[in-house]
Amino acid sequence: MEAIYPYANIIHLLLAIIFLGYVFTDTVMISALKDKFGKDTDQKINQTLGAKSFKIFPLSLLVIVLTGGMMMSKYINSDAGLFETTLQKLLVIKIILALIIVLGVLYNLYTKLTKKPKHPFMQEHFHKLVLVLGFFIVVLAKLMFTA
């Protein structure tokens, strides 16, 4: 595990930047364009971005989770314990926040594949929630190694 840790870390960080960058762009930049070009153009923009994000978003999140799990096993395991150190406590909080994002993405995939309507909260606010949770995940990741 020690040999692949640096590679998992780099992949994890790069994909997390892409993932949160997309969410930031969608939440802050693209939402500012909403209702600026007319309903038809807005719908075309959303469909185009939605098709791209449907391909990239879940796959990148899957790799983020897998690489995160690989790195987590270095700090939380049967030898190191679960809540023994401050690092472990912050890591568990970080994992819980990440699981909220994962569950939200799985819900969105489910509604997309089954063609069921999304809950209004998920339709209107999920990316904002991901952005806030992502911010706290990044802060916790930094605090883990400084606290």
PyMOL commands that set and color helices and strands:
alter all, ss='L'
color gray80, all
select helices_A, chain A and resi 5-33+39-75+86-114+120-144
alter helices_A, ss='H'
color red, helices_A
deselect
rebuild
show_as cartoon
